[in-house]
Amino acid sequence: MLANGYLQVPWLLYGPLVAAPIIGGLSLIGVLVFVVGMIILWLIVSIPVYIAGKIVTAGESSLVDAMVATLFGPITYAVTLLAIDFLLGDLLGSAAFVLALVLAFIAWVYVFKASFSTGWFGAFATAILAILIFAALSFLFGALLGVNVPPPFFPRV
């Protein structure tokens, strides 16, 4: 029920969240569910990176290292991509975006290098291995749960 822009919920059901303001269609409970969901997703995405890190560093990496890499890797990638494309876009045209993609990937590999305390080759191997493990786990869980890949990605033979 809406009353004066607030969502009215019973005391017994949600305790102190009696009147959660609605902002953009989300209540406080909706925001909490979103945040918890993002943390769970972050943990799930960190698992292939953790496995790859264990393989490349001979068991010296931890799940915290993988979670740091999966948190700061995409942020570093996005900031590098946008900054280089913005700064060099007028000067180089579409070549600036290609350069930005390459440099953003190198920045992402650097995050792996710093997170797992390894060299450039080890960081690159960790990134590639994490991608392969993620793909393998995706296909495995897809097969176990009956999830099909849409036809445009794999044409019928």
C-alpha positions as CSV (number, residue, x, y, z in Angstrom):
1,M,0.0,0.0,0.0
2,L,1.3,3.5,-0.8
3,A,0.7,6.3,1.5
4,N,2.4,9.7,1.1
5,G,5.1,8.2,-1.1
6,Y,5.9,5.4,1.4
7,L,5.4,1.7,1.2
8,Q,3.4,0.6,4.2
9,V,4.4,-2.9,5.5
10,P,3.3,-4.6,8.7
11,W,5.5,-4.4,11.8
12,L,5.5,-8.1,12.4
13,L,6.7,-8.9,8.9
14,Y,9.7,-6.5,8.5
15,G,10.3,-5.1,12.0
16,P,11.7,-1.5,11.8
17,L,11.1,-1.2,8.0
18,V,7.5,0.0,8.5
19,A,7.7,2.8,6.0
20,A,10.4,2.3,3.3
21,P,10.5,5.1,0.8
22,I,10.2,4.2,-2.8
23,I,12.9,5.6,-5.0
24,G,12.7,4.7,-8.6
25,G,10.4,1.8,-7.8
26,L,12.8,0.2,-5.2
27,S,12.1,0.0,-1.6
28,L,14.8,-0.4,1.1
29,I,14.2,-4.2,1.0
30,G,14.6,-4.2,-2.7
31,V,18.0,-2.4,-2.4
32,L,19.1,-4.9,0.3
33,V,18.1,-7.8,-1.9
34,F,20.1,-6.2,-4.8
35,V,23.2,-5.7,-2.7
36,V,23.1,-9.2,-1.3
37,G,22.6,-10.6,-4.8
38,M,25.6,-8.6,-6.1
39,I,27.8,-10.0,-3.3
40,I,26.7,-13.5,-4.1
41,L,27.3,-12.9,-7.8
42,W,30.8,-11.5,-7.0
43,L,31.6,-14.6,-5.0
44,I,30.4,-16.9,-7.8
45,V,32.4,-15.0,-10.5
46,S,35.5,-15.2,-8.2
47,I,35.5,-19.0,-8.1
48,P,37.0,-19.6,-11.6
49,V,39.6,-16.9,-10.9
50,Y,40.4,-18.6,-7.6
51,I,40.9,-21.9,-9.3
52,A,43.1,-20.4,-12.0
53,G,45.1,-18.5,-9.4
54,K,45.7,-21.8,-7.4
55,I,46.9,-23.5,-10.6
56,V,49.2,-20.7,-11.8
57,T,50.7,-19.8,-8.3
58,A,51.1,-23.5,-7.3
59,G,48.5,-23.1,-4.5
60,E,49.7,-19.9,-3.0
61,S,46.7,-17.7,-3.9
62,S,43.6,-17.3,-1.8
63,L,39.9,-16.7,-2.4
64,V,40.5,-13.1,-1.1
65,D,43.1,-12.6,-3.8
66,A,40.6,-13.7,-6.4
67,M,37.8,-11.5,-5.0
68,V,40.1,-8.5,-5.1
69,A,41.0,-9.3,-8.7
70,T,37.4,-9.7,-9.7
71,L,36.4,-6.5,-7.9
72,F,39.2,-4.2,-9.2
73,G,39.8,-5.8,-12.6
74,P,36.6,-4.7,-14.3
75,I,36.8,-1.2,-12.6
76,T,40.3,-0.8,-13.9
77,Y,39.3,-2.1,-17.3
78,A,36.3,0.3,-17.6
79,V,38.2,3.4,-16.4
80,T,41.2,2.7,-18.7
81,L,38.9,2.0,-21.7
82,L,36.8,5.2,-21.2
83,A,39.7,7.5,-20.3
84,I,41.8,6.5,-23.3
85,D,38.9,6.5,-25.7
86,F,37.8,9.9,-24.4
87,L,41.3,11.5,-24.5
88,L,42.4,10.1,-27.8
89,G,39.1,9.6,-29.6
90,D,39.2,12.9,-31.5
91,L,42.9,12.5,-32.4
92,L,42.9,8.9,-33.6
93,G,39.2,8.2,-34.4
94,S,38.2,4.6,-34.2
95,A,41.8,3.5,-33.8
96,A,41.6,5.1,-30.3
97,F,39.0,2.5,-29.3
98,V,41.1,-0.4,-30.5
99,L,44.1,1.0,-28.6
100,A,41.9,1.6,-25.5
101,L,40.8,-2.1,-25.7
102,V,44.4,-3.3,-25.8
103,L,45.6,-1.0,-23.0
104,A,42.5,-1.8,-20.8
105,F,43.2,-5.5,-21.1
106,I,46.8,-4.9,-20.1
107,A,45.6,-2.9,-17.1
108,W,43.3,-5.8,-16.2
109,V,46.1,-8.3,-16.4
110,Y,48.2,-5.9,-14.2
111,V,45.4,-6.2,-11.6
112,F,45.8,-10.0,-11.7
113,K,49.6,-9.5,-11.5
114,A,49.3,-7.4,-8.4
115,S,46.5,-9.5,-6.8
116,F,48.3,-12.9,-7.2
117,S,51.9,-11.6,-6.7
118,T,53.0,-13.1,-10.0
119,G,54.8,-12.0,-13.1
120,W,53.2,-10.8,-16.4
121,F,53.1,-14.3,-17.9
122,G,51.6,-15.7,-14.8
123,A,48.9,-13.0,-14.7
124,F,48.1,-13.5,-18.4
125,A,47.9,-17.3,-17.8
126,T,45.6,-16.7,-14.8
127,A,43.3,-14.5,-16.9
128,I,43.1,-17.0,-19.8
129,L,42.8,-20.0,-17.5
130,A,40.0,-18.2,-15.6
131,I,38.1,-17.6,-18.9
132,L,38.5,-21.3,-19.8
133,I,37.4,-22.5,-16.4
134,F,34.4,-20.1,-16.4
135,A,33.4,-21.4,-19.9
136,A,33.7,-25.1,-18.8
137,L,31.7,-24.5,-15.6
138,S,29.1,-22.6,-17.5
139,F,28.7,-25.5,-20.0
140,L,28.7,-28.1,-17.1
141,F,26.0,-26.3,-15.1
142,G,24.1,-25.6,-18.3
143,A,24.1,-29.3,-19.1
144,L,23.2,-30.3,-15.6
145,L,20.4,-27.8,-15.2
146,G,19.1,-28.2,-18.8
147,V,20.0,-24.6,-19.9
148,N,20.3,-24.3,-23.7
149,V,22.4,-21.9,-25.6
150,P,20.3,-19.8,-28.0
151,P,20.4,-21.0,-31.6
152,P,22.0,-17.8,-33.1
153,F,25.2,-18.6,-31.2
154,F,25.3,-22.2,-32.4
155,P,23.7,-22.8,-35.8
156,R,21.9,-26.1,-36.4
157,V,23.8,-28.6,-38.4
